[in-house]
């Protein structure tokens, strides 16, 4: 690691570092909780605001476009203006936009508020991760902190499944957004006490406007293409045109970055085998995780007839075991390196998906779902922490914000891609609207998740080869 990062990590006491870790994990918990809980409440939201048929998806899509599109820029702004300052600003904006979501009086207002919420999350999430890696020295200490960070996401997903149904049923869907407001205020109040300010020591404060514009437009085009692909068709003019636009803008961005005096993404990051390999693994893992969760929800509620509350309670096993996997994964990464841990994690994810690919029409949770989830969860947790450690290993403090943005974007964009893939597969294979026809489609979708895990396993074995093992 860089000398700068090492010295900055020693500026805080152990007690203050622990407090900072709790605060940053609360931020990660809140972002994941918000993303997951909205999924459970979406039918109530659609009915409460009289969304047009199919329009409720924009409650999710608007958030994803804002979140995924601005993650890199959010990380870069934090590097230049100060990570604590930007984190507090993003958190405050997240709380205010959540308040507006809760008070939304029309479908249009809610969609706009969700887009703003996504933008604020794009500032919060990578900045929180950058502050974490700046606070803890590279090696076992940082690996443990990253495992706790990953675990907080698992706890957020678990909490969403546990409280989303009851909260929506008892108090109404608006309270899933109001829940964020006191948490955001608490984070803003405690940040000056627990977080150390840090920023890149650049000679000039250039934001690389050409690079920022092209990469943001490229990410928005990519996300919009994959989100709309199941409806418009993968070979439709809209999807092909948007993906072509994404490829063109991505190439233009790469060219701009090689010539910019202060590039948004330093070319050294893109050339790093560990950074590129770790982020590609995280992208495929996100595809599997989101794709499997989406398919499982459709099967559990659409075929087995589970209520949102009962389905949430049953599905807790997956994020709960992911937490266990993340803690075990960080310990193994410290001993054997990121590549074998990522490979084993993806193998477990693929095996769990294959077990789920055999679900019957009259399936039961213990017999047909639990075995697959018991494999998928630990694999997800172990691979997530291994991929993140690889992607953030050797990153200098001045680049920690944008590196964290890339890592967060990889998982989120991978998730959008995974949902689009499994949706398309399920629709194309389904043999009619009845339970038997739907189950055939969902089996194929689970098999697609296994295939995505296999591709990720190949990438982990190839691209993470030769990455150095973290040392204590």
C-alpha positions in Angstrom: 0.0 0.0 0.0 1.0 3.6 -0.4 2.9 5.4 2.4 0.2 8.0 2.4 -2.5 5.5 3.3 -0.5 3.8 6.0 0.3 7.1 7.7 -3.3 8.3 7.5 -4.6 5.1 9.1 -2.4 5.6 12.1 -3.7 9.1 12.8 -6.8 7.7 14.6 -7.0 5.7 17.8 -8.3 2.1 17.8 -11.5 3.2 19.5 -12.1 5.9 17.0 -11.5 3.5 14.1 -14.0 1.1 15.6 -16.5 3.9 15.9 -15.9 5.0 12.3 -16.4 1.5 11.1 -19.7 1.2 12.9 -20.9 4.5 11.4 -19.8 3.6 7.8 -21.4 0.2 8.1 -24.6 1.9 9.2 -24.5 3.9 6.0 -24.0 0.8 3.9 -26.7 -1.0 5.8 -29.1 1.9 5.1 -28.4 1.9 1.3 -29.0 -1.8 1.0 -32.0 -1.8 3.3 -33.6 0.9 1.2 -32.9 -0.9 -2.1 -34.3 -4.2 -0.8 -37.3 -3.0 1.1 -38.7 -1.1 -1.9 -38.9 -4.4 -3.8 -41.3 -5.8 -1.2 -43.4 -2.7 -1.0 -43.7 -2.1 -4.8 -47.2 -3.5 -5.3 -48.5 -1.3 -2.5 -46.7 1.8 -3.9 -48.2 1.1 -7.4 -51.7 0.9 -6.0 -51.3 3.8 -3.7 -50.2 6.3 -6.4 -52.2 4.8 -9.3 -49.2 4.0 -11.5 -50.0 3.1 -15.1 -49.6 -0.6 -16.0 -45.9 -1.4 -16.0 -45.0 2.1 -14.7 -44.1 1.0 -11.2 -40.8 -0.4 -12.4 -39.6 3.1 -12.7 -39.6 3.4 -8.9 -36.7 1.0 -9.2 -35.2 2.0 -12.5 -35.0 5.7 -11.7 -33.0 4.9 -8.5 -30.7 2.6 -10.4 -30.0 5.1 -13.2 -29.1 7.8 -10.7 -27.1 5.4 -8.6 -25.2 3.5 -11.3 -24.7 6.5 -13.6 -23.0 8.8 -11.1 -20.9 6.4 -8.9 -17.6 7.2 -10.6 -18.1 10.9 -10.5 -19.3 10.7 -6.9 -16.1 8.9 -5.9 -13.9 11.5 -7.8 -15.7 14.5 -6.3 -15.0 13.0 -2.8 -11.3 12.5 -3.6 -11.0 16.2 -4.5 -13.3 18.0 -2.1 -12.8 15.8 0.9 -14.4 12.5 1.6 -16.0 13.2 4.9 -17.5 16.5 3.6 -18.9 14.8 0.5 -20.1 11.8 2.6 -22.1 14.1 4.9 -23.5 16.0 2.0 -24.6 12.8 0.2 -26.1 11.4 3.4 -28.1 14.6 4.1 -29.4 14.6 0.5 -30.3 10.9 0.9 -32.4 11.8 4.0 -34.1 14.7 2.3 -34.9 12.7 -0.8 -36.3 9.9 1.3 -38.5 12.4 3.1 -39.8 13.6 -0.3 -40.4 10.0 -1.4 -42.5 9.4 1.7 -44.6 12.5 1.1 -44.9 12.0 -2.7 -48.3 13.0 -3.9 -48.1 11.5 -7.4 -46.3 8.8 -9.4 -44.1 11.4 -11.2 -43.0 13.0 -7.9 -42.0 9.7 -6.5 -40.0 8.7 -9.6 -38.1 12.0 -9.5 -37.5 11.7 -5.8 -36.2 8.2 -6.3 -33.8 9.5 -9.0 -32.4 12.0 -6.5 -32.2 9.3 -3.9 -30.1 7.3 -6.3 -27.8 10.2 -7.0 -27.3 10.7 -3.2 -26.6 7.0 -2.8 -24.0 7.3 -5.6 -22.2 9.8 -3.4 -22.7 8.0 -0.1 -21.8 4.4 -1.0 -18.3 4.8 -2.7 -17.4 7.6 -0.3 -18.2 5.5 2.8 -16.1 2.6 1.3 -13.2 5.1 0.5 -13.3 6.4 4.1 -13.1 2.8 5.3 -10.1 1.8 3.3 -8.4 5.1 4.3 -9.1 4.4 8.0 -7.7 0.8 8.0 -4.2 -0.3 6.8 -4.0 -2.8 4.0 -3.7 -6.3 5.2 -5.6 -8.3 7.9 -7.0 -5.2 9.6 -8.6 -3.8 6.4 -9.8 -7.3 5.4 -11.7 -7.7 8.6 -13.2 -4.2 8.1 -14.2 -5.1 4.6 -15.8 -8.3 5.9 -17.8 -6.3 8.4 -18.8 -3.8 5.6 -20.0 -6.7 3.5 -21.8 -8.2 6.5 -23.6 -4.9 7.1 -25.1 -5.2 3.6 -26.2 -8.8 4.4 -27.8 -7.5 7.6 -29.5 -4.7 5.6 -31.0 -7.2 3.2 -32.1 -9.5 6.1 -33.7 -6.6 7.9 -35.5 -5.5 4.7 -37.0 -9.0 4.4 -38.0 -9.1 8.0 -39.5 -5.6 8.5 -40.6 -4.7 4.9 -43.8 -6.7 4.9 -45.0 -5.8 8.4 -44.1 -2.1 8.0 -46.0 -1.8 4.7 -49.0 -3.7 6.1 -49.3 -1.9 9.4 -48.1 1.7 8.7 -48.2 1.9 4.9 -45.6 2.0 2.2 -44.6 5.6 2.9 -42.9 4.5 6.1 -40.3 2.5 4.2 -38.9 5.9 3.1 -39.5 7.8 6.4 -37.4 5.1 8.1 -34.2 6.5 6.4 -34.6 10.1 7.8 -33.6 9.6 11.4 -30.7 7.3 10.4 -29.4 9.9 8.0 -29.6 12.6 10.6 -27.7 10.4 13.1 -25.0 9.8 10.5 -24.5 13.4 9.7 -24.3 14.4 13.4 -21.7 11.7 14.3 -19.5 12.1 11.2 -17.5 15.0 12.4 -16.8 13.2 15.7 -15.7 9.8 14.2 -14.5 10.4 10.7 -11.2 12.0 9.7 -11.2 14.3 6.7 -9.1 13.1 3.8 -8.7 14.2 0.1 -6.4 13.7 -2.8 -3.3 15.9 -2.7 -3.5 16.9 -6.3 -1.7 19.9 -7.8 -5.0 21.0 -9.5 -8.6 20.3 -8.7 -9.6 19.2 -12.2 -12.8 17.2 -12.4 -12.1 16.0 -15.9 -15.4 17.3 -17.2 -15.1 15.5 -20.6 -14.4 12.2 -18.9 -17.1 12.7 -16.3 -19.7 13.5 -19.0 -18.8 10.6 -21.3 -18.6 7.9 -18.5 -21.8 9.1 -16.9 -23.6 9.1 -20.2 -22.1 5.6 -21.0 -23.2 4.1 -17.7 -26.8 5.6 -18.0 -27.1 4.2 -21.6 -25.8 0.8 -20.5 -28.1 0.6 -17.4 -31.2 1.8 -19.4 -30.5 -0.7 -22.1 -30.3 -3.7 -19.8 -33.2 -2.6 -17.6 -35.5 -2.2 -20.6 -34.2 -5.2 -22.6 -36.7 -7.7 -21.3 -39.6 -5.4 -22.4 -38.1 -4.0 -25.7 -36.2 -7.2 -26.7 -32.5 -7.8 -26.7 -32.3 -7.4 -30.5 -34.6 -4.5 -30.8 -33.5 -1.2 -32.3 -33.7 0.5 -28.9 -31.5 -2.1 -27.1 -28.9 -2.5 -29.8 -28.7 1.3 -30.3 -28.2 2.0 -26.6 -25.6 -0.7 -26.3 -23.8 0.7 -29.4 -23.9 4.1 -27.8 -22.5 2.7 -24.6 -19.6 1.0 -26.5 -18.9 4.2 -28.4 -18.9 6.4 -25.3 -16.8 3.9 -23.4 -14.1 3.9 -26.1 -14.3 7.7 -26.2 -13.9 7.8 -22.4 -10.8 5.5 -22.5 -9.2 7.8 -25.1 -10.0 11.0 -23.1 -8.5 9.4 -19.9 -5.2 8.7 -21.6 -4.8 12.4 -22.5 -6.4 14.2 -19.5 -3.9 15.9 -17.2 -6.0 14.9 -14.2 -8.1 11.9 -15.4 -11.3 10.9 -13.7 -10.1 7.3 -13.6 -6.3 7.0 -13.6 -5.1 4.6 -16.3 -3.0 2.9 -13.7 -6.2 1.6 -12.1 -7.5 0.2 -15.4 -4.1 -1.5 -16.1 -4.0 -3.1 -12.7 -4.7 -6.9 -13.0 -6.0 -7.0 -9.4 -8.3 -4.0 -9.8 -9.7 -5.1 -13.2 -10.0 -8.8 -12.2 -11.6 -8.0 -8.9 -14.2 -5.7 -10.4 -15.1 -8.2 -13.2 -15.6 -10.9 -10.6 -17.8 -8.5 -8.6 -19.8 -7.7 -11.7 -20.6 -11.4 -12.4 -21.3 -12.0 -8.7 -23.8 -9.1 -8.8 -25.4 -10.6 -11.8 -25.9 -13.9 -10.0 -27.1 -12.4 -6.7 -29.7 -10.0 -8.2 -30.7 -12.5 -10.8 -31.2 -15.3 -8.4 -33.1 -13.1 -5.9 -35.4 -11.8 -8.6 -36.2 -15.3 -9.9 -36.7 -16.7 -6.4 -39.1 -13.9 -5.5 -41.1 -14.6 -8.7 -41.2 -18.3 -8.1 -42.0 -18.1 -4.4 -44.8 -15.6 -4.7 -46.1 -16.4 -8.2 -46.0 -20.2 -8.2 -45.9 -21.3 -4.6 -48.3 -18.5 -3.5 -46.1 -17.2 -0.6 -47.2 -13.9 0.9 -44.5 -11.1 0.9 -44.1 -11.5 4.7 -43.8 -15.3 4.6 -41.4 -15.2 1.6 -39.3 -12.6 3.4 -39.0 -14.7 6.5 -38.1 -17.8 4.5 -35.5 -16.0 2.4 -33.6 -14.6 5.4 -31.4 -17.7 5.3 -29.6 -16.4 2.2 -28.3 -13.0 3.5 -27.8 -14.5 7.0 -25.4 -17.1 5.6 -23.8 -14.5 3.3 -22.7 -12.7 6.5 -21.0 -15.9 7.7 -19.4 -16.4 4.3 -18.0 -12.8 4.3 -16.3 -13.3 7.7 -14.8 -16.7 6.7 -13.8 -15.2 3.4 -11.7 -12.4 4.8 -9.8 -14.7 7.0 -9.0 -17.0 4.1 -8.0 -14.2 1.8 -5.4 -13.1 4.4 -4.0 -16.6 4.4 -4.3 -17.9 0.8 -5.1 -14.8 -1.3 -8.2 -13.5 -3.1 -8.2 -15.9 -6.2 -9.0 -19.2 -4.5 -11.5 -17.6 -2.2 -13.3 -15.9 -5.1 -13.2 -19.2 -7.1 -14.7 -21.3 -4.2 -17.3 -18.6 -3.6 -18.4 -18.6 -7.2 -18.4 -22.4 -7.3 -20.8 -22.4 -4.3 -23.0 -19.8 -6.0 -23.2 -21.9 -9.1 -23.9 -25.1 -7.2 -26.7 -23.4 -5.3 -28.2 -22.0 -8.5 -28.1 -25.5 -10.1 -30.0 -27.0 -7.1 -32.6 -24.3 -7.5 -32.9 -25.0 -11.2 -34.6 -28.3 -10.3 -37.6 -26.6 -8.4 -40.9 -28.4 -9.0 -44.4 -26.8 -9.5 -45.5 -27.9 -6.0 -42.2 -27.1 -4.3 -41.6 -26.7 -0.6 -39.2 -24.4 1.1 -37.2 -27.0 3.2 -37.1 -29.6 0.5 -36.5 -27.5 -2.6 -35.3 -24.1 -1.7 -33.3 -24.4 1.5 -30.4 -26.6 0.1 -29.7 -24.2 -2.7 -29.8 -21.1 -0.4 -27.4 -22.8 2.1 -24.8 -23.0 -0.7 -25.5 -19.7 -2.4 -25.4 -17.5 0.7 -21.9 -18.4 2.0 -20.5 -18.3 -1.6 -22.0 -14.9 -2.1 -20.4 -13.5 1.1 -17.0 -15.1 0.5 -16.7 -14.0 -3.1 -18.0 -10.5 -2.4 -15.3 -9.8 0.2 -12.6 -11.5 -1.9 -13.5 -9.5 -5.0 -13.6 -6.2 -3.1 -10.2 -6.9 -1.4 -8.7 -7.7 -4.8 -10.2 -4.6 -6.4 -9.0 -2.3 -3.7 -5.5 -3.8 -3.0 -2.6 -1.5 -3.7 -4.9 1.5 -4.4 -3.3 4.8 -3.3 -5.3 7.1 -0.9 -5.6 9.8 -3.6 -7.5 7.2 -5.8 -9.6 5.5 -3.1 -12.8 7.3 -3.9 -12.9 6.5 -7.6 -11.7 3.0 -7.0 -14.5 2.5 -4.5 -16.9 4.0 -7.0 -15.8 1.5 -9.7 -16.2 -1.4 -7.2 -19.7 -0.3 -6.2 -20.7 0.3 -9.8 -19.5 -3.1 -10.8 -21.9 -4.9 -8.4 -24.9 -2.6 -9.1 -24.5 -2.7 -12.9 -23.9 -6.4 -12.7 -27.1 -6.7 -10.8 -29.1 -4.8 -13.4 -27.6 -7.0 -16.1 -28.4 -10.2 -14.2 -32.1 -9.3 -13.7 -32.4 -8.4 -17.4 -30.8 -11.7 -18.4 -33.0 -13.9 -16.1 -36.1 -12.0 -17.0 -35.5 -12.6 -20.7 -34.7 -16.2 -20.2 -37.7 -16.9 -18.0 -40.0 -15.1 -20.5 -38.6 -17.0 -23.5 -38.7 -20.5 -21.9 -42.0 -20.2 -20.0 -44.7 -22.4 -21.5 -47.8 -20.5 -20.8 -49.1 -18.4 -17.8 -50.0 -21.4 -15.6 -47.8 -22.6 -12.7 -46.2 -25.4 -14.8 -45.3 -23.0 -17.6 -43.9 -20.3 -15.2 -41.9 -22.9 -13.4 -40.2 -24.0 -16.6 -39.2 -20.4 -17.2 -37.9 -20.0 -13.6 -35.9 -23.2 -13.8 -34.1 -21.9 -16.9 -33.5 -18.6 -15.2 -31.8 -20.3 -12.2 -29.7 -22.3 -14.7 -28.7 -19.0 -16.3 -27.5 -17.8 -12.9 -25.4 -21.0 -12.7 -23.9 -20.1 -16.1 -23.1 -16.6 -15.1 -21.3 -18.0 -12.0 -19.3 -20.3 -14.2 -18.2 -17.4 -16.4 -17.2 -15.5 -13.2 -15.3 -18.6 -12.0 -13.3 -18.5 -15.3 -12.6 -14.8 -14.9 -11.5 -15.3 -11.3 -9.1 -18.1 -12.2 -7.6 -16.2 -15.0 -7.6 -12.5 -14.1 -6.8 -12.8 -10.4 -3.8 -15.1 -11.1 -0.7 -13.6 -9.9 -2.3 -10.9 -7.7 -0.3 -10.5 -4.5 -1.5 -11.9 -1.3 -2.3 -9.3 1.4 0.2 -9.3 4.2 -0.1 -8.4 7.8 
